[in-house]
Amino acid sequence: MRRNKAYSYCCGAGGGVKSAFSNIALEISQERIKEAEQTKAEYLATACPFCLINLKDAAKSMNSNLKIVDIVELFYENLIF
């Protein structure tokens, strides 16, 4: 994604923003979904439960095909037993 590592942006849900300003949180998360879609990625993984919910809400609101998953879930699905 264009904004990553030290320049990465929040999903918009942190610090109680989603609870207090749900529309703003959704708009910020929608921007992150757009950035992820531009990379042609199939998955967007996060370790944060707040990001997981907010990004899923944004993807759903945009009819995005991007799969939003917990990074542990992604890791587990790709383990070879």
FIKOLZA-1660 file (N, C-alpha, C; in steps of 0.1 Angstrom, whole numbers, plus 5000, padded with zeros to 4 digits):
% residues 81
   i   px   py   pz ch aa at
   1 5008 4988 5000  A  M  N
   1 5000 5000 5000  A  M CA
   1 5009 5012 5000  A  M  C
   2 5004 5023 4994  A  R  N
   2 5012 5035 4993  A  R CA
   2 5016 5040 5007  A  R  C
   3 5007 5040 5016  A  R  N
   3 5010 5045 5030  A  R CA
   3 5013 5032 5038  A  R  C
   4 5025 5030 5042  A  N  N
   4 5028 5018 5050  A  N CA
   4 5039 5021 5060  A  N  C
   5 5042 5012 5068  A  K  N
   5 5053 5013 5078  A  K CA
   5 5051 5026 5086  A  K  C
   6 5062 5034 5087  A  A  N
   6 5061 5046 5095  A  A CA
   6 5051 5056 5090  A  A  C
   7 5047 5054 5077  A  Y  N
   7 5037 5064 5071  A  Y CA
   7 5023 5058 5070  A  Y  C
   8 5021 5047 5077  A  S  N
   8 5008 5040 5076  A  S CA
   8 4997 5048 5083  A  S  C
   9 4985 5047 5079  A  Y  N
   9 4974 5054 5085  A  Y CA
   9 4966 5044 5093  A  Y  C
  10 4959 5050 5103  A  C  N
  10 4950 5042 5111  A  C CA
  10 4937 5038 5103  A  C  C
  11 4931 5028 5108  A  C  N
  11 4918 5024 5101  A  C CA
  11 4907 5034 5104  A  C  C
  12 4908 5041 5115  A  G  N
  12 4898 5051 5119  A  G CA
  12 4890 5047 5131  A  G  C
  13 4892 5035 5136  A  A  N
  13 4884 5030 5147  A  A CA
  13 4890 5032 5161  A  A  C
  14 4903 5034 5161  A  G  N
  14 4910 5035 5174  A  G CA
  14 4906 5046 5183  A  G  C
  15 4910 5045 5195  A  G  N
  15 4907 5055 5205  A  G CA
  15 4893 5059 5207  A  G  C
  16 4884 5049 5205  A  G  N
  16 4870 5052 5207  A  G CA
  16 4863 5060 5196  A  G  C
  17 4870 5063 5185  A  V  N
  17 4865 5071 5174  A  V CA
  17 4852 5064 5168  A  V  C
  18 4853 5051 5166  A  K  N
  18 4842 5044 5160  A  K CA
  18 4829 5045 5169  A  K  C
  19 4831 5045 5182  A  S  N
  19 4820 5047 5191  A  S CA
  19 4814 5061 5191  A  S  C
  20 4823 5071 5190  A  A  N
  20 4818 5085 5191  A  A CA
  20 4815 5091 5178  A  A  C
  21 4822 5087 5167  A  F  N
  21 4821 5093 5154  A  F CA
  21 4821 5082 5143  A  F  C
  22 4811 5074 5143  A  S  N
  22 4811 5062 5135  A  S CA
  22 4812 5065 5120  A  S  C
  23 4806 5077 5116  A  N  N
  23 4807 5080 5101  A  N CA
  23 4821 5084 5097  A  N  C
  24 4828 5091 5106  A  I  N
  24 4842 5095 5103  A  I CA
  24 4851 5082 5103  A  I  C
  25 4849 5073 5112  A  A  N
  25 4856 5061 5113  A  A CA
  25 4854 5053 5100  A  A  C
  26 4842 5052 5095  A  L  N
  26 4839 5045 5083  A  L CA
  26 4846 5051 5071  A  L  C
  27 4845 5064 5070  A  E  N
  27 4852 5071 5059  A  E CA
  27 4867 5069 5058  A  E  C
  28 4873 5069 5070  A  I  N
  28 4887 5067 5070  A  I CA
  28 4890 5052 5066  A  I  C
  29 4882 5043 5071  A  S  N
  29 4884 5029 5067  A  S CA
  29 4882 5027 5053  A  S  C
  30 4872 5034 5047  A  Q  N
  30 4870 5032 5033  A  Q CA
  30 4882 5036 5024  A  Q  C
  31 4889 5047 5029  A  E  N
  31 4901 5051 5022  A  E CA
  31 4912 5040 5022  A  E  C
  32 4913 5033 5034  A  R  N
  32 4922 5022 5035  A  R CA
  32 4919 5011 5026  A  R  C
  33 4906 5008 5025  A  I  N
  33 4901 4997 5016  A  I CA
  33 4905 5001 5001  A  I  C
  34 4903 5013 4997  A  K  N
  34 4906 5018 4984  A  K CA
  34 4921 5016 4981  A  K  C
  35 4929 5019 4991  A  E  N
  35 4944 5018 4989  A  E CA
  35 4947 5003 4988  A  E  C
  36 4941 4995 4995  A  A  N
  36 4944 4980 4995  A  A CA
  36 4939 4975 4981  A  A  C
  37 4928 4979 4976  A  E  N
  37 4923 4974 4963  A  E CA
  37 4932 4978 4952  A  E  C
  38 4938 4990 4953  A  Q  N
  38 4948 4994 4943  A  Q CA
  38 4960 4985 4941  A  Q  C
  39 4963 4977 4951  A  T  N
  39 4974 4968 4951  A  T CA
  39 4970 4955 4944  A  T  C
  40 4957 4953 4942  A  K  N
  40 4952 4940 4936  A  K CA
  40 4953 4929 4947  A  K  C
  41 4954 4932 4959  A  A  N
  41 4955 4922 4970  A  A CA
  41 4941 4915 4971  A  A  C
  42 4941 4903 4976  A  E  N
  42 4929 4896 4978  A  E CA
  42 4925 4897 4993  A  E  C
  43 4936 4899 5002  A  Y  N
  43 4934 4899 5016  A  Y CA
  43 4939 4912 5022  A  Y  C
  44 4933 4916 5033  A  L  N
  44 4938 4927 5041  A  L CA
  44 4938 4922 5055  A  L  C
  45 4950 4920 5061  A  A  N
  45 4951 4914 5074  A  A CA
  45 4955 4924 5084  A  A  C
  46 4950 4922 5096  A  T  N
  46 4953 4931 5107  A  T CA
  46 4954 4923 5120  A  T  C
  47 4961 4928 5130  A  A  N
  47 4962 4922 5143  A  A CA
  47 4952 4929 5153  A  A  C
  48 4947 4940 5149  A  C  N
  48 4938 4948 5158  A  C CA
  48 4923 4945 5157  A  C  C
  49 4917 4941 5167  A  P  N
  49 4902 4938 5167  A  P CA
  49 4894 4950 5162  A  P  C
  50 4898 4962 5166  A  F  N
  50 4890 4974 5162  A  F CA
  50 4892 4976 5147  A  F  C
  51 4904 4974 5142  A  C  N
  51 4906 4975 5127  A  C CA
  51 4898 4965 5120  A  C  C
  52 4898 4952 5125  A  L  N
  52 4891 4941 5118  A  L CA
  52 4876 4945 5116  A  L  C
  53 4870 4950 5127  A  I  N
  53 4855 4953 5126  A  I CA
  53 4853 4965 5116  A  I  C
  54 4861 4975 5118  A  N  N
  54 4860 4988 5110  A  N CA
  54 4862 4985 5095  A  N  C
  55 4873 4978 5092  A  L  N
  55 4876 4975 5078  A  L CA
  55 4866 4966 5072  A  L  C
  56 4861 4956 5080  A  K  N
  56 4850 4948 5074  A  K CA
  56 4838 4956 5071  A  K  C
  57 4834 4965 5080  A  D  N
  57 4823 4974 5078  A  D CA
  57 4825 4982 5065  A  D  C
  58 4837 4988 5063  A  A  N
  58 4840 4996 5052  A  A CA
  58 4839 4987 5039  A  A  C
  59 4845 4976 5039  A  A  N
  59 4845 4967 5027  A  A CA
  59 4831 4963 5023  A  A  C
  60 4823 4960 5033  A  K  N
  60 4808 4957 5031  A  K CA
  60 4801 4969 5025  A  K  C
  61 4803 4981 5030  A  S  N
  61 4796 4993 5025  A  S CA
  61 4800 4996 5011  A  S  C
  62 4812 4992 5007  A  M  N
  62 4817 4995 4994  A  M CA
  62 4815 4983 4984  A  M  C
  63 4809 4972 4989  A  N  N
  63 4808 4960 4981  A  N CA
  63 4821 4955 4975  A  N  C
  64 4832 4956 4984  A  S  N
  64 4845 4952 4980  A  S CA
  64 4846 4937 4981  A  S  C
  65 4854 4931 4972  A  N  N
  65 4857 4917 4973  A  N CA
  65 4869 4914 4982  A  N  C
  66 4875 4924 4987  A  L  N
  66 4887 4922 4996  A  L CA
  66 4883 4915 5009  A  L  C
  67 4891 4905 5012  A  K  N
  67 4888 4897 5024  A  K CA
  67 4896 4903 5036  A  K  C
  68 4888 4907 5046  A  I  N
  68 4894 4913 5058  A  I CA
  68 4896 4902 5068  A  I  C
  69 4908 4899 5073  A  V  N
  69 4910 4888 5082  A  V CA
  69 4920 4892 5093  A  V  C
  70 4919 4885 5104  A  D  N
  70 4928 4887 5115  A  D CA
  70 4941 4880 5110  A  D  C
  71 4952 4886 5113  A  I  N
  71 4965 4880 5108  A  I CA
  71 4968 4866 5113  A  I  C
  72 4963 4863 5125  A  V  N
  72 4965 4850 5130  A  V CA
  72 4956 4840 5122  A  V  C
  73 4944 4844 5118  A  E  N
  73 4935 4836 5110  A  E CA
  73 4942 4833 5096  A  E  C
  74 4948 4843 5090  A  L  N
  74 4955 4841 5078  A  L CA
  74 4966 4832 5079  A  L  C
  75 4974 4833 5090  A  F  N
  75 4985 4824 5092  A  F CA
  75 4980 4810 5094  A  F  C
  76 4970 4808 5102  A  Y  N
  76 4965 4795 5105  A  Y CA
  76 4960 4788 5092  A  Y  C
  77 4953 4795 5084  A  E  N
  77 4947 4790 5071  A  E CA
  77 4958 4785 5062  A  E  C
  78 4970 4790 5064  A  N  N
  78 4981 4787 5055  A  N CA
  78 4992 4778 5061  A  N  C
  79 4989 4772 5072  A  L  N
  79 4998 4763 5079  A  L CA
  79 4997 4749 5071  A  L  C
  80 5008 4743 5070  A  I  N
  80 5009 4730 5064  A  I CA
  80 5010 4720 5075  A  I  C
  81 5001 4711 5076  A  F  N
  81 5001 4701 5086  A  F CA
  81 5006 4688 5081  A  F  C
% end
